[in-house]
Amino acid sequence: MNISLVVAVSQNGVIGKDGALPWHLPRDMQFFRELTTGHCVLMGRKTYFSIPEAYRPFKNRTNIVLSADKTLQIAGCKVCANLQEAIDFAQSQKETELMAIGGAVLFAEIMAKNLADTLYITEIKENITGDVFFPAWQKENYQANLLLSQEKDEKHAFAFDIVRYDRKV
Ligand SMILES: NC(=O)c1ccc[n+]([C@@H]2O[C@H](COP(=O)([O-])OP(=O)(O)OC[C@H]3O[C@@H](n4cnc5c(N)ncnc54)[C@H](OP(=O)(O)O)[C@@H]3O)[C@@H](O)[C@H]2O)c1
């Protein structure tokens, strides 16, 4: 099973602000929906509860939420106590590509353990104020491929590229 990471990052490394995303980018949300549909999506508890109620759990995906709180139960989600338990659960579901979707705590653990085979990064071409950051990572170990570019328009306050990074063999 491959492990992928899906994230949107500003030029200055921001991924979140005040427990939410500091941008609204419909083309990126569409990409996220298409990419993750049919897969196990893995997220930290704070990210799960940052999703607007109408959209959670994510439809047509197996939602896995990490929390050390053993009493936590979330309807429609599998709650796991640690990363290994989540990986084992996804494997038991015959998943081929587990998608880690945030937040910073989960991303930091995956990158520190060198577990990411692929990163799908929405690279926002702007410095944005925030309080949660993507961790430092070893970009040189990955091969970049541009998937799409979005210019600023009436629906998108910021331009961005979506880049797929695959671990070099
Ligand atoms: N830009 C993006 O692509 C993107 C994506 C996702 C999220 N975000 C943003 O990121 C922010 C939230 O991120 P965050 O870093 O503050 O929190 P987070 O990673 O979403 O959640 C942290 C919580 O997850 C649980 N957790 C994480 N790793 C665990 C592990 N190995 N074992 C057990 N539990 C674990 C813990 O929950 P307990 O405290 O319950 O134990 C921990 O407090 C929000 O602003 C959100 O909007 C941005």
The ligand as an ORCA input file, in Angstrom:
! r2SCAN-3c Opt
* xyz 0 1
  N      -3.938     23.325      3.895
  C      -4.223     22.051      4.029
  O      -4.065     21.258      3.084
  C      -4.725     21.543      5.342
  C      -5.050     20.196      5.494
  C      -5.513     19.763      6.735
  C      -5.628     20.643      7.782
  N      -5.302     21.941      7.604
  C      -5.396     22.903      8.711
  O      -4.536     22.444      9.748
  C      -5.084     22.826     11.023
  C      -5.237     21.603     11.896
  O      -4.001     20.951     11.993
  P      -3.256     20.619     13.369
  O      -1.840     20.275     13.057
  O      -3.540     21.730     14.331
  O      -4.054     19.336     13.901
  P      -4.312     17.870     13.280
  O      -3.034     17.233     12.831
  O      -5.423     17.917     12.321
  O      -4.868     17.160     14.582
  C      -4.044     16.976     15.693
  C      -4.702     15.962     16.593
  O      -4.811     14.722     15.889
  C      -4.549     13.661     16.773
  N      -3.334     12.993     16.338
  C      -2.442     13.405     15.398
  N      -1.459     12.496     15.265
  C      -1.753     11.498     16.121
  C      -1.128     10.262     16.433
  N       0.005      9.868     15.842
  N      -1.696      9.471     17.362
  C      -2.849      9.844     17.976
  N      -3.499     10.996     17.725
  C      -2.934     11.812     16.813
  C      -4.424     14.268     18.162
  O      -5.754     14.310     18.641
  P      -6.143     14.237     20.219
  O      -5.771     15.580     20.749
  O      -7.623     13.986     20.189
  O      -5.337     13.119     20.807
  C      -3.910     15.656     17.842
  O      -4.193     16.600     18.857
  C      -6.392     23.539     10.701
  O      -6.152     24.937     10.612
  C      -6.757     22.989      9.347
  O      -7.621     23.848      8.610
  C      -4.849     22.401      6.417
*
